[in-house]
Structures are given as C-alpha cells and as structure tokens.
Amino acid sequence: MGRPRLLPDRLFPSYAYLPGKGPHPVRDPGGHSYGVQPVLVSASLDSEEFAWGQDLFNHGYYWEAHEAWEGLWQIANRGSPLRDFLKGLILLSATGVKIREGKRTPAKRHARRAGALLRDLTPAPHDHFSSVLGISPELLADLAEATAEAMPASRMTTQGQPEPVFDFVLGDA
C-alpha cells in the first residue's frame, strides 16, 4: 500500500471488519480477535496501543482502530483533553467504516462530531496532539469532513481486505 508503519513487527488482523460482512471480530468464534484478552495499557499517546490504532487507521482497518483507541479512551480521565482527542479519533474511525459501507449520512454525522471535538481541544496539549499525528487537529477535522462530504467511491477489493478511504496518514513512521 505504500503507507508507513509505526509498529512493523505487529501483524494486521486477517481482515478489516465491516458490520454485516464476515464474522464479528470479538463475538464470533471465527472472528480475528475472538478470545483475545485486552492488553492492560495506560492512557497515553506514547503507548504502543495508540500507535497500533494509528497503524490500523492508516491501513484501512477502521473498526479495529476504533477498538484500539476505545480502550485508551475508557481509561482516560473524564473531561480531559486527551479523552476528547481520543473520542475524536474514534469518531473519525467510525467515519471510515461508514464511508466503506457507502452510508453517506452517518459518515457525515460522525465526521462532524469528530470535527467538533478536534476543533474544541484546549491549546495546552494541542501541540502534542499535532506532533503525534503529524497534522493539526483542526486540519484533521477539515479533511475528515471533506472526505465524508465527497464520499469516495469504494474500490473493488476482495471481501475483508482493508481499504483506506482517507488521503492522509496519522503520524510519521
């Protein structure tokens, strides 16, 4: 795909999940993450789990990126900029899922919600968020909303193959 990897030694899942297409990753015994125990992590942008979410997102595994970041979001301090930032990325991942499903209205709704969270981040951690992503949260919000508005056509891929729908990548490798 030509996209950078932050954790090149970590194997991607065997398929990129889309709701209703293939086994549910966690609930179905045939799912790629069935029976996998959650990893104990800290809510940090320097964590391997955050970088794993970036790799998954950048390569079109949007449902899986959502899951990686949701674990961090759940343990982040309520009301913190980090928690809002993670929620914005989770909604951005949901936008990618909806675009891949061809669902324009939900994609636009998720992109707007992600954009609002990313634009409202307080200035103090803002520079750190920008340096980790390699893009400012405001620009990321603009790009997410523009992608959802344009609703890129899905390219033909083998069922379950990841398909990046965003023209940007998160983070530098």
C-alpha positions as CSV (number, residue, x, y, z in Angstrom):
1,M,0.0,0.0,0.0
2,G,3.0,2.3,0.4
3,R,1.8,3.7,3.7
4,P,4.2,3.9,6.7
5,R,4.0,1.5,9.6
6,L,4.7,2.6,13.2
7,L,4.8,-1.0,14.5
8,P,6.0,-3.1,11.5
9,D,6.5,-6.2,13.6
10,R,2.9,-6.3,14.7
11,L,0.7,-8.3,12.3
12,F,-2.5,-6.8,11.0
13,P,-5.8,-8.7,11.5
14,S,-6.7,-11.2,8.8
15,Y,-9.5,-9.0,7.6
16,A,-10.9,-5.5,8.1
17,Y,-14.3,-5.8,9.7
18,L,-17.4,-4.2,8.2
19,P,-20.6,-4.7,10.1
20,G,-22.7,-7.4,8.5
21,K,-19.8,-8.6,6.3
22,G,-17.9,-11.5,7.8
23,P,-17.6,-12.7,11.3
24,H,-17.8,-10.1,14.1
25,P,-14.1,-9.9,15.3
26,V,-14.9,-10.3,19.0
27,R,-18.2,-12.1,19.4
28,D,-18.0,-14.7,16.6
29,P,-15.7,-17.7,17.2
30,G,-14.4,-17.1,13.6
31,G,-13.5,-13.5,14.4
32,H,-10.0,-12.3,14.2
33,S,-10.0,-11.2,17.8
34,Y,-12.2,-13.8,19.3
35,G,-10.9,-14.8,22.8
36,V,-8.1,-12.3,22.7
37,Q,-7.7,-10.7,26.1
38,P,-7.4,-7.0,26.3
39,V,-4.0,-5.6,26.9
40,L,-3.5,-3.5,30.0
41,V,-2.5,-0.1,28.9
42,S,-2.1,3.4,30.2
43,A,-4.0,6.3,28.5
44,S,-1.0,7.8,26.7
45,L,-0.3,9.0,23.2
46,D,3.2,7.4,23.7
47,S,1.7,3.9,24.2
48,E,2.1,1.1,21.8
49,E,-1.7,0.8,21.7
50,F,-2.1,4.3,20.5
51,A,0.5,3.7,17.7
52,W,-1.3,0.4,16.9
53,G,-4.5,2.4,16.4
54,Q,-2.6,4.7,14.0
55,D,-1.3,1.8,12.0
56,L,-4.7,0.2,11.8
57,F,-6.4,3.5,10.8
58,N,-3.7,4.4,8.2
59,H,-4.2,1.0,6.5
60,G,-8.0,0.9,6.4
61,Y,-8.8,-1.2,9.5
62,Y,-11.2,1.4,10.8
63,W,-13.3,-0.8,13.1
64,E,-10.1,-2.2,14.6
65,A,-8.6,1.3,15.1
66,H,-11.8,2.3,16.9
67,E,-11.4,-0.6,19.2
68,A,-7.7,0.1,19.9
69,W,-8.4,3.7,20.7
70,E,-11.6,3.0,22.7
71,G,-9.6,1.0,25.3
72,L,-7.4,4.1,25.8
73,W,-10.5,6.4,25.9
74,Q,-12.2,4.3,28.5
75,I,-9.3,4.8,31.0
76,A,-8.5,8.4,30.2
77,N,-9.6,11.0,32.8
78,R,-13.1,12.2,32.2
79,G,-13.3,15.7,31.0
80,S,-9.6,15.7,29.9
81,P,-8.4,17.0,26.5
82,L,-6.9,13.5,26.0
83,R,-10.3,11.9,26.4
84,D,-11.9,14.3,23.9
85,F,-9.0,13.8,21.5
86,L,-9.4,10.0,21.6
87,K,-13.1,10.3,21.2
88,G,-12.5,12.4,18.1
89,L,-10.2,9.7,16.6
90,I,-12.8,7.0,17.5
91,L,-15.5,9.0,15.6
92,L,-13.0,9.5,12.7
93,S,-12.6,5.7,12.6
94,A,-16.4,5.3,12.6
95,T,-16.5,7.7,9.7
96,G,-14.1,5.4,7.8
97,V,-16.4,2.4,8.5
98,K,-19.5,4.3,7.3
99,I,-17.7,5.5,4.1
100,R,-16.6,1.9,3.3
101,E,-20.2,0.8,3.9
102,G,-21.4,3.5,1.5
103,K,-23.5,5.2,4.2
104,R,-23.2,8.9,3.4
105,T,-25.5,10.4,6.1
106,P,-23.9,8.5,9.1
107,A,-20.4,9.2,7.7
108,K,-21.1,12.9,7.6
109,R,-22.6,12.8,11.1
110,H,-19.6,11.0,12.6
111,A,-17.2,13.4,10.7
112,R,-19.0,16.5,12.0
113,R,-18.9,15.1,15.6
114,A,-15.2,14.2,15.3
115,G,-14.5,17.7,13.8
116,A,-16.3,19.4,16.7
117,L,-14.3,17.5,19.3
118,L,-11.0,18.1,17.5
119,R,-11.5,21.8,17.0
120,D,-12.5,22.3,20.6
121,L,-9.3,21.0,22.1
122,T,-7.7,23.3,24.6
123,P,-4.4,24.9,23.4
124,A,-2.1,23.4,26.1
125,P,-1.9,19.8,24.8
126,H,-2.8,20.8,21.2
127,D,0.9,21.0,20.1
128,H,1.5,17.5,21.5
129,F,-1.6,16.1,19.6
130,S,-0.3,17.8,16.4
131,S,3.2,16.3,16.8
132,V,1.9,12.8,17.5
133,L,-0.5,12.9,14.5
134,G,1.8,14.8,12.1
135,I,-1.2,17.1,11.4
136,S,-3.1,19.6,13.5
137,P,-6.4,18.6,15.0
138,E,-8.2,21.4,13.0
139,L,-6.8,20.3,9.7
140,L,-7.6,16.7,10.5
141,A,-11.2,17.8,11.3
142,D,-11.4,19.7,7.9
143,L,-10.0,16.7,6.0
144,A,-12.4,14.2,7.7
145,E,-15.4,16.4,6.9
146,A,-14.3,16.9,3.3
147,T,-13.8,13.2,2.8
148,A,-17.2,12.3,4.2
149,E,-18.8,15.1,2.1
150,A,-17.1,13.8,-1.1
151,M,-18.0,10.2,-0.2
152,P,-15.2,8.5,-2.1
153,A,-16.4,5.6,-4.1
154,S,-15.3,2.2,-2.8
155,R,-12.8,0.5,-5.0
156,M,-13.3,-3.2,-5.7
157,T,-11.4,-5.2,-3.2
158,T,-11.6,-8.8,-2.0
159,Q,-14.1,-9.0,0.8
160,G,-12.4,-8.3,4.1
161,Q,-9.4,-6.5,2.6
162,P,-8.7,-3.2,4.2
163,E,-9.4,-0.1,2.1
164,P,-8.1,3.3,3.2
165,V,-10.6,6.0,2.3
166,F,-8.7,9.0,3.7
167,D,-5.9,10.6,1.7
168,F,-3.9,11.4,4.8
169,V,-2.0,9.3,7.3
170,L,-1.7,9.8,11.1
171,G,1.8,10.1,12.5
172,D,5.2,9.6,10.9
173,A,7.0,6.4,10.7
